[in-house]
Amino acid sequence: MAGVLASVDQRTQLVGENRLELLLFHLHSRHLFALNVFKVKEVVKLPHLNIIPNAHPKVCGVTTIRGESIPVIDLRLAICMPECERGADCNLVITEYNRSIQAFLVGKVDQIVNTTWSDIMPTPSSVGKNHYLTALTKVVREDIEHIVEIIDVEKVLAEIIEYDIGISDNVLDQTIIEDFKGRKILHADDSPTARRQVADTLAQLGIEIIPATDGQEALNLLTQWADDGVDVNEELLAVITDAEMPVMDGYRLTYEIRNDSRLKDLYVVLNTSLSGSFNQAMVEKVGCNAFLSKFQPDLLVQEVQNRLKAILPTK
């Protein structure tokens, strides 16, 4: 499987075309689960794990891969299933999220499938709020359709790593603190955890967050406001968007914004857990104004603050 992933860097041309590739795997159940290939560094057979005293109960050990110590998360435990049974078919999926590297203990790794974000379906609201999925999709095997469940890694990691939404004292410009109040930002992200992190951070400034669960929902809001005669540039301080979302990704959302004369001047910030130098190239290609790696409260506030300063009249 490591060979399958050897060309991950070459797959970045899919980004910006509303396409993605998913790594499919099992968790010792009949269900198929998935992670985005862009977040996967490699897949290896389960090596020896060293136990860490007093580690989080969902962290089943640490291993060394190419000289780097990597914490291993039992993905079954992480999504509230019974502990993974370790056997010959177990693998580690080594990933990079939010500027950190971690491995997920999984069962059999299936294959990589090429799909489009328009084929990715949001998780039905009827399943409640306690699930660990961001979306669903389908694959066909021998004329049988199978549901694939895409893991909400943002939520998994947020329950293991404590994310601080506090803003450092030296970040805020006190001379414009009152100018934040009442400002609005449209935030598109399919992860409820990510939406909450951004909303809780910026709420400290008095900023109102208008949430959207995917790029299409965000675009629908923007175009409806424009159709209703709203000056969206006056209405919104910025648009913050994730890269990966069902139906329409953040790159495509930005492309659509830039190609609508009523929306084209909106300030768009790409805020994503995807890592890699290709992000900056994609930001420039589709016309985002800024790129932020999740989750960094101080940098988020600095970016929003810089945007506000740019539009305030000189005092």
C-alpha positions in Angstrom: 0.0 0.0 0.0 2.9 2.4 0.6 3.6 2.0 -3.2 0.1 3.1 -3.9 0.6 6.2 -1.9 4.1 7.0 -3.4 2.6 9.4 -5.9 0.4 11.4 -3.5 2.3 14.6 -4.3 1.4 14.2 -8.0 -2.3 13.9 -7.2 -2.6 17.5 -6.2 -3.9 18.4 -9.6 -7.3 17.0 -8.4 -7.5 19.8 -5.9 -9.3 22.8 -7.4 -11.2 20.5 -9.7 -13.7 19.6 -7.0 -12.2 16.1 -7.0 -10.6 14.0 -4.3 -9.2 10.6 -3.7 -10.2 8.5 -0.7 -8.2 5.8 1.0 -10.8 3.0 1.9 -10.2 0.7 4.9 -12.0 -1.6 7.4 -12.2 -1.4 11.1 -12.8 -5.1 11.7 -16.4 -4.7 10.7 -18.4 -5.0 7.4 -18.4 -1.2 7.1 -16.1 0.7 4.8 -14.4 3.8 6.1 -12.3 6.5 4.4 -9.8 9.2 4.8 -8.7 11.8 2.2 -5.5 10.7 0.5 -4.1 14.2 0.7 -3.9 13.8 4.5 -2.2 10.4 4.3 1.6 10.2 4.4 1.8 6.4 4.1 0.4 3.1 5.2 2.5 0.5 6.9 1.8 -2.9 8.5 1.3 -2.7 12.2 4.8 -2.5 13.8 5.7 -3.0 17.5 4.1 -0.3 19.7 5.6 1.0 22.9 3.1 1.8 25.6 3.0 5.3 27.0 2.1 5.5 30.7 -0.8 7.8 31.5 -1.5 8.4 27.8 -5.0 9.2 26.6 -7.0 6.0 26.6 -7.6 6.2 22.8 -3.8 6.4 22.2 -2.7 2.8 22.1 1.1 3.4 21.9 3.9 5.1 20.0 6.1 3.8 17.2 9.1 5.0 15.3 8.8 5.4 11.6 12.0 6.7 9.7 13.4 8.1 12.9 10.3 9.9 14.0 8.2 9.0 17.0 4.5 8.9 16.1 1.6 8.5 18.5 -0.9 5.7 17.5 -4.6 6.2 17.9 -6.9 3.2 17.9 -9.5 4.4 15.5 -12.1 2.0 16.6 -11.8 3.3 20.2 -11.7 6.9 18.9 -15.1 6.6 17.3 -16.6 4.7 20.2 -16.3 1.2 18.9 -14.7 -1.7 20.9 -10.9 -1.8 20.9 -9.3 -3.0 17.7 -8.2 -6.6 17.7 -4.6 -6.6 16.6 -3.8 -9.2 14.0 -2.0 -9.8 10.7 -4.4 -7.6 8.7 -3.9 -4.5 11.0 -2.2 -1.4 9.5 -1.2 2.0 10.5 -2.4 4.9 8.4 0.1 7.7 9.1 -1.5 11.1 8.6 -0.7 14.8 8.9 -3.5 17.0 10.3 -3.3 20.5 11.7 0.5 20.5 11.5 0.8 17.3 13.6 1.6 13.7 12.5 -0.2 10.8 14.0 -1.1 7.2 13.0 -4.4 5.5 13.1 -4.6 1.8 13.9 -7.1 0.3 11.4 -7.8 -3.2 10.0 -7.5 -4.2 6.4 -6.7 -1.3 4.0 -8.8 -1.7 0.9 -7.9 0.6 -2.0 -7.8 4.2 -3.2 -10.8 5.5 -5.1 -11.0 8.6 -7.3 -14.2 10.5 -6.9 -15.7 14.0 -6.9 -16.9 16.2 -4.1 -20.3 16.3 -5.8 -20.6 12.6 -5.0 -19.9 13.1 -1.3 -23.1 13.3 0.7 -23.4 15.1 4.0 -24.2 12.9 7.0 -28.0 12.9 7.6 -29.1 15.2 10.4 -31.3 12.4 11.7 -28.3 10.5 13.0 -27.7 13.1 15.7 -24.7 15.0 16.8 -22.5 12.4 18.4 -21.3 10.5 15.4 -17.7 10.7 14.0 -18.5 11.2 10.3 -18.2 14.3 8.1 -19.8 12.7 5.1 -20.8 9.6 3.2 -20.2 8.3 -0.3 -20.8 5.1 -2.3 -18.7 2.6 -4.2 -19.9 -0.2 -6.4 -18.4 -3.7 -6.0 -19.5 -6.5 -8.3 -22.7 -4.6 -9.0 -23.4 -4.1 -5.3 -23.5 -0.6 -3.9 -21.6 0.0 -0.6 -21.8 3.0 1.7 -18.4 4.5 2.6 -18.2 6.5 5.9 -15.7 9.4 5.9 -14.2 9.9 9.3 -14.4 13.4 11.0 -10.7 13.4 12.0 -11.1 17.0 13.4 -13.5 15.7 16.0 -11.4 12.6 16.8 -8.3 14.7 17.4 -10.2 17.4 19.3 -11.2 14.8 21.8 -7.6 13.7 22.3 -5.7 16.9 21.9 -6.9 19.8 23.9 -7.3 22.8 21.6 -7.0 26.2 23.3 -9.2 28.9 21.8 -7.5 31.6 24.0 -6.1 34.6 22.3 -2.6 35.8 23.4 -2.5 39.2 25.0 -0.1 40.7 22.5 -2.2 39.7 19.4 -5.1 42.2 19.7 -4.8 45.8 18.7 -6.7 47.5 21.4 -7.3 50.6 19.4 -9.7 48.8 17.1 -11.3 46.3 19.5 -14.6 48.0 19.4 -14.7 47.9 15.6 -15.0 44.1 15.6 -18.4 44.1 17.2 -21.2 43.4 14.9 -19.0 42.3 12.0 -20.0 39.2 10.2 -18.0 36.3 8.7 -19.4 33.5 6.6 -17.6 30.2 7.6 -17.9 27.1 5.5 -16.7 23.8 7.0 -18.2 20.3 7.0 -16.8 19.5 10.4 -18.9 20.7 13.4 -15.8 20.7 15.5 -14.0 23.0 13.2 -17.0 25.3 12.9 -17.2 25.5 16.7 -13.5 26.2 17.1 -13.6 29.2 14.7 -16.9 30.5 16.1 -15.7 30.3 19.7 -12.5 32.0 18.9 -14.0 34.9 17.0 -17.0 35.3 19.3 -14.5 36.7 21.8 -14.1 39.7 19.5 -17.9 40.2 19.1 -17.8 38.8 15.5 -20.9 37.0 14.3 -20.3 33.8 12.4 -22.7 32.7 9.8 -22.1 28.9 9.3 -22.3 26.8 6.2 -21.7 23.0 6.1 -20.2 23.0 2.6 -19.2 25.2 -0.3 -22.5 24.9 -2.2 -24.5 26.1 0.9 -22.1 29.0 1.3 -22.4 29.9 -2.4 -26.2 29.7 -2.3 -26.3 32.1 0.7 -24.0 34.6 -1.1 -25.9 34.5 -4.4 -29.3 34.7 -2.6 -28.1 37.8 -0.7 -26.8 39.3 -3.9 -30.1 38.5 -5.7 -31.9 40.2 -2.9 -29.9 43.4 -3.4 -27.6 43.0 -0.4 -24.1 44.4 -0.8 -22.2 41.3 0.3 -18.9 43.3 0.5 -20.5 45.6 3.1 -22.3 42.7 4.8 -19.3 40.4 5.3 -15.9 41.1 6.7 -14.6 37.9 5.1 -15.4 34.4 4.0 -13.5 31.6 5.7 -13.6 28.2 4.0 -12.3 24.8 4.5 -10.7 23.1 1.5 -12.4 19.7 1.8 -16.2 19.7 1.9 -18.9 17.6 0.3 -20.8 18.8 -2.7 -18.4 21.7 -3.3 -14.9 22.1 -2.0 -13.4 25.4 -0.8 -11.3 25.9 -3.9 -14.3 25.6 -6.2 -16.2 27.9 -3.9 -13.5 30.5 -4.2 -13.5 30.1 -8.0 -17.2 30.6 -8.2 -17.0 33.7 -6.0 -14.3 35.2 -8.2 -16.4 34.6 -11.3 -19.5 36.4 -10.0 -19.2 40.2 -10.5 -21.3 40.8 -7.4 -19.1 38.6 -5.1 -15.6 38.8 -6.7 -14.2 41.4 -4.2 -15.0 39.3 -1.1 -12.0 38.6 1.1 -11.6 34.8 1.1 -9.4 32.9 3.7 -8.7 29.2 3.1 -8.5 27.5 6.5 -7.7 23.9 6.3 -6.0 21.0 8.1 -4.4 19.9 4.8 -0.7 20.4 4.9 1.8 20.7 2.1 3.4 23.4 -0.1 0.7 22.8 -2.8 -1.8 24.7 -0.8 -0.1 28.1 -1.4 -0.1 27.3 -5.1 -3.7 26.4 -5.0 -4.5 29.6 -3.1 -2.9 31.7 -5.8 -4.5 29.6 -8.6 -8.1 30.0 -7.4 -7.7 33.5 -5.9 -7.9 33.1 -2.2 -6.6 36.1 -0.3 -4.9 34.1 2.5 -4.1 30.6 3.7 -4.3 29.5 7.3 -3.5 26.0 8.7 -5.9 24.8 11.4 -6.1 25.3 14.3 -4.2 28.4 15.3 -6.4 30.9 17.2 -3.8 33.7 17.3 -3.1 33.5 13.5 -6.8 33.4 12.8 -7.4 36.5 14.9 -4.4 38.2 13.3 -5.7 37.5 9.8 -9.2 38.8 10.7 -7.7 41.8 12.4 -5.5 42.6 9.4 -8.6 42.4 7.2 -10.5 44.8 9.4 -7.6 47.3 9.5 -7.5 47.3 5.7 -11.1 48.5 5.4 -11.3 50.9 8.4 -11.0 54.6 7.6 -7.7 56.0 8.8 -8.0 57.4 12.3 
